[in-house]
Amino acid sequence: MNTLFYKKSQKLCAKAQNKSTFITACFFLLISFASFSQEKQQDSTKVNQLDEVLVSAVRVTTKTPVSFSNLDKKEIKFRNLGQDIPILMNFLPSVVTTSDAGNGVGYTGIRVRGSDATRVNVTINGIPYNDSESHGTYWVNMPDFASSVESLQLQRGVGTSTNGAGAFGASLNMLTDSYSGKASGEIANSFGSFNTQKHTVKFSSGLMNDHFEIAGRLSTLKSDGYVDRGASDLKSYFLQGTYVGKTTLIKALAFGGKEKTYQSWYGIDGETLANNRTFNFAGMFTDELGNARFYDNETDNYQQDHYQLHWNEKVSKNWNTNLAFHYTKGKGYYEEYVENQDFADYGLLPVGGGVVATDLIRQKWLDNNFYGTTFSANYKDEKLDLIFGGGYNKYEGSHFGKVIWARYASQSELGDHYYDNFGSKTDGNVFAKANYQISEKLSLFGDLQLRNVHYKVDSPETGSVNDNFNFFNPKAGLNYTINSKSAVYLSYARANREPNRTDYEGGNAKPEKLNDFEIGWRYAADKIKFNSNIYYMAYKDQLILTGKLDDVGSPIRSNSEKSYRLGLEVDATIAVSDQIIIRPNFTLSSNKNIDLNVAGEDYGTKDISYSPAVIAGNIIVYKPTENFQISLLQKYVGKQYMNNIELADAKLASYFVNDWNVAYEIKPKSVFKSIIITGLVNNVLDKKYVSNGYMWDVYPYYYPQAGINFLAGLTLKF
């Protein structure tokens, strides 16, 4: 948690007219591009290929020696009832998810192969999404984004070269909705436990004059949360204009979200977990009469707006190109009541009577801009599939604090800043990668990336930082086709990664280095698909989670000189019959710090924090008729430690959770194309479990997850 604390601005609402102007400009630009394109009847096959160019530079296929999983709109539509994208990805191999509020709404997190969300490189249509300073991904800023995702691909390990910060656990590439040839509309509503409700409206104009489409979505999402006052009030939008030609695809997108969530990131201690597992310390204070009370606006507030313009061109039979521009605006704050604060820490003087401290309410703000360009070109013939490209992006972030109320105000004035600092970061990269078919059965993969990062910040927490990094990230592999059903691969990938802002706060952080070795086997027949993968990830100076948090709740990391992750991943899809499909997966791993030294004490070889040795998932789908489906979804996560010295009190117990999902689709002959009724019962066995936590010195704190709870939805398509 880092920029999640700095969130939203009410003033941003007043800028809606400017936003509209920007969107209008995008559409004029789209139309001007289109005027140069040939007015010919579209070829649907070629256009579908053009649509994939949006993410082809960062995605892989079974010809690439990389372990990955794909998840598309059809697979998640029956579970898309309000929970965040990480929760929808919970059943993929090597994935562990968590939720601060305990029910998958609000702040959620994901780990892959034990690596936290700052190591998962996330792109949207090839555009970086991770926060530039914290490297974190805050899904709460884009509520119900799953309703606008066409498909996503999770590459485990280093993966292939991509835009944004280097991937040390995984890369997540999302492609937003494709265009629709026919006009359509959709209204989706869901309700459930903890007063959770989601309302979504979608539309598409269809292709007008065989070339133009306008589509959009509006969503609202509210929940009281499982933990006390863990409430979320979320709103989001998605607007897309598309021009389709025989060789051209142009998309202008505007999407974003506005969130207000009551803070629930403090967790609870062991005694409270045993006696009152929904208790929330956030906002608690003692008034002048000695009564314990809770501040009713201990909230996180943020608005984030994204603008993207993509131009894909099929230059010839063999060449495709993509050029994209993007801009993201984020602004917001988190607000909290704090007691007995020294005036000196806020630049204030003592007041009469020798009073040197006061209770106060403060806001910590972040106001940032992120913009840049990405580009790629793809050459493909019978033997060679070559992609080269790159990107250049810049981040500018203002950090400042305000005191909006104080019991003793001293000489403070409304609107004064008690701290101000500014961070800037430029990130540029160029890459070239290719799959070459050496023979009928053997193909060679190569990938070279050069990346330059310049980060500058000066604050009391980080000190003066002005660092420049140059990284060279080579990757290579072989893919051998045994027969029409079976193939094996092996690969090597090198990754380098810069520290994030919080790492600088913790001391003189070093950049991380990773050598990733993978060997795998893929099998695909009519009734069964099977993937297995062995990985060995050897780290130098890995920034590992210590289990501790700083004074604003951000995880503290420190360099471990030597560490590794060794694991086996297996996943399969088995068609038992025409009605029953089983999709099991499991990961067995060993994750170790070697010769670990903490504060001058040698601990030898110990488990890396937050890295369970066993992760397993399973989905059983029973479809008795074409329109009726029942699914059992299962997840097991083995024990893990919240620090790196295997302290007994730092252990998180293993857990096994089962969910039920039911869907029934009606296809009326008039008015509606489809009526879908869905139901989801989470944690159907009412397991009392904890998915995450942290250490306050030697004292553990936990994030309890909800027991049995449900969501039910109704979707009308016309």
Summary of the structure (lengths in Angstrom):
residues: 718
radius of gyration: 25.4
end to end distance: 40.9
largest distance: 88.0
contacts: 2527
relative contact order: 0.13
helix: 11%
strand: 58%
